[in-house]
Amino acid sequence: MKKLLNTLYITRQESYLHKDRETIVIKNGDQKLGQFPSLTIGNILCFGQISVSPFLMGYCGEQGIGLAFYTEYGRFLARVQGKQTGNVLLRRAQYRWADDENRSVSIARLMVAAKIANGRSVLMRELRNHGDNPMLTQAADKLANSLRRVKHAKTVAEAMGMEGDAAATYFSIFNELIRENGFVFGGRVRRPPTDPVNALLSFVYSLITQECASALQGVGLDPYVGYLHQDRPGRLSLALDLLEEFRAPWADRFVLTLINRRQIQLKDFVHEASGAVRLSDDARKALLVAYQERKQVEVMHPYLQEQVPIGLLPHCQAMLLARHIRGDTEFYTPYIVK
């Protein structure tokens, strides 16, 4: 199994990163903030006004260290990519499958089904832990019906439509899962997020998308060519496909934990004149620490039947997808929590 490496989150504005022998050095002006062996680093995520030396960029590309840039809001901007790894025959097969509606929908159905099933599991967990709630029960029943319907989707567009309906049902009662006073979720708002809950969701989704992109590239797949999300210049379509499996069990539950345990509070958000809402610098650092700790938690992978750190789940699913596209397995097995 692949080893879970560390991720560097650079949030201090006007920091500068460069390479010194086999280490990565972080400086702010004349002050050295840290120095880390490059062999222990899997990803470097830079938020805001962060500079990286051209030589370190090249080194990250050569060594397969993910290097991505975000705004202070956590909106993804760009990532540095080195030479493509993996068998070119795998990528050629991936592209052919993406052009084949039947093959595309066979994978899209499974990813949408996993998203719906995992969202329903979050609701059922809430019902088990906190007793009967008619709104949650009704939503769970609707999601069960959506899950049955998606198995019969004939096209990717049809699968996407069912995914949209299921997401609307799920988010319509998401506010019922929030137990901390003051946090109110009235619906999903993306660009830009206009309330604290949406700000948290968007930020964490963006982080996990990059985890998925790195995992796909690591097994030799092209993260920009997907089966559920359509091709668009600059869009990590396959990474977004993979993200669907992790939204509810990883991202949403993590956000709910931060709110309900008061690890993140209303005072931790900045409201911009434009109406956008973002995390304060200190709160973003606290979230990233908690996120890194969460990645270390081990769970039983339902298909591989072994304990896997949460941070390696994207790699596991990327590996299973690559096996399916190569023809080693008859079906792709999405990640579904028990």
Stockholm file with secondary structure:
# STOCKHOLM 1.0

chainA/1-338         MKKLLNTLYITRQESYLHKDRETIVIKNGDQKLGQFPSLTIGNILCFGQISVSPFLMGYCGEQGIGLAFYTEYGRFLARVQGKQTGNVLLRRAQYRWADDENRSVSIARLMVAAKIANGRSVLMRELRNHGDNPMLTQAADKLANSLRRVKHAKTVAEAMGMEGDAAATYFSIFNELIRENGFVFGGRVRRPPTDPVNALLSFVYSLITQECASALQGVGLDPYVGYLHQDRPGRLSLALDLLEEFRAPWADRFVLTLINRRQIQLKDFVHEASGAVRLSDDARKALLVAYQERKQVEVMHPYLQEQVPIGLLPHCQAMLLARHIRGDTEFYTPYIVK
#=GR chainA/1-338 SS CCCCCEEEEECSTTEEEEEETTEEEEEETTEEEEEEEGGGEEEEEEESSEEECHHHHHHHHHHTCEEEEECTTCCEEEEECCSCCSCHHHHHHHHHHHTCHHHHHHHHHHHHHHHHHHHHHHHHHHHHHHCCCHHHHHHHHHHHHHHHHHTTCCSHHHHHHHHHHHHHHHHHTGGGGCCSTTCCCCSCCCSSCCSHHHHHHHHHHHHHHHHHHHHHHHTTCCTTCCSSSCCCTTCCHHHHHHHHHHIIIIIIHHHHHHHHTTSSCGGGEEECTTSCEEECHHHHHHHHHHHHHHHHCEEECTTTCSEEEGGGHHHHHHHHHHHHHHTSSSSCCCCCCC
#=GC SS_cons         CCCCCEEEEECSTTEEEEEETTEEEEEETTEEEEEEEGGGEEEEEEESSEEECHHHHHHHHHHTCEEEEECTTCCEEEEECCSCCSCHHHHHHHHHHHTCHHHHHHHHHHHHHHHHHHHHHHHHHHHHHHCCCHHHHHHHHHHHHHHHHHTTCCSHHHHHHHHHHHHHHHHHTGGGGCCSTTCCCCSCCCSSCCSHHHHHHHHHHHHHHHHHHHHHHHTTCCTTCCSSSCCCTTCCHHHHHHHHHHIIIIIIHHHHHHHHTTSSCGGGEEECTTSCEEECHHHHHHHHHHHHHHHHCEEECTTTCSEEEGGGHHHHHHHHHHHHHHTSSSSCCCCCCC
//
